[in-house]
Amino acid sequence: MIVITGATGGLGGATVEHLLKRVPADQIGVSVRDAAPAQRFADRGVRVRQGSYEDPAALRYSFAGAEQVLLVSGNDPSADMVSLHRNAIEAAVAVGARRVLYTSQQGAVPGNPYRPSDIHIATEAILGDSGVAWTALRNGAYGQLDQVLGPWRRTGVIAQPEDGPVPYTDRADVAEATAVILAGDRSFDGPLTLTAPTAVTFDDLARIASDLTGRAIKHVVTDDEQWVADRVTAGVPERMARLMLTWYQAARAGYFAEADPVLAELLGREPRTAADRLAARTVA
């Protein structure tokens, strides 16, 4: 059995949908904090059990019978996510899973100023000491591009801190590739980077947006402290704004610059690029 955590979220849910196209439903289980939103999977024959990273006993119950477990990483900045991930890894080992897959992050290496990297580095270390085969899916940034670029459609300006090249990746492509790995015969040990084929900067995206819209979209670099102050004025807690700033700092330092071909190999086609995604949103 393949057990997926976080199956009511965007990445986990999409992974289950792709798995259902590849393996029988009775070979798939989901471990979810709240079973009600997962009823759509139960109706199709997927095993649904309640489990949360805070409850090791519930995790062991929800993971029971699993040969593979996909741990979708938590993102609560107020929680001790490393300890919670440890709970999940230990539960997977306890039920006899032969492989644990974990959704890590591109550039999860020492020195990366983006603070969530520390969580992924520590979790990968726990996996390495677990005694079970493991794969860390170091996914490229797959958030909504408009969230990264700001209100450029309204203002005609991409006004953000200094950036660097990033292979902005489609979450749907990552989910499909994850399902391919879970359902396939090919094993990947250790870190595996999944990204779009091309890394682009805000300058690149401004040119792409200009071509798509027929408008002159400008890129303006905002001072880091001014950007934080603007976010705080807009109602974002300063702690969160400074956490977000570390992402731009990591990008400008090159921690997300490398595009990897593995995602295309797994999909059997070219992944969607940032230009593709902007075009789809612009047409929509």
Protein Blocks (a to p, Z undefined) as FASTA:
>chain_A
ZZdehklbmklmmmmmmmmmmbcfklcccddfblklmmmmmmnopacddddfklmklmmm
mmgoiabdcddddfbfkbcfklmmmmmmmmmmmnopabdcddddehiaghiablklmmmm
mmmmmmmmnopacdddddddfbdfklmnopmlmnopacdddddddddddfklmmmmmmmm
mmmmbdcehjdddddfbdcdfklmmmmmmmmnopacddddddfklmmmmmmmnopafklm
mmmmmmmmmmmnopmmpccfklmmmnopacddfklmmmmmmmZZ
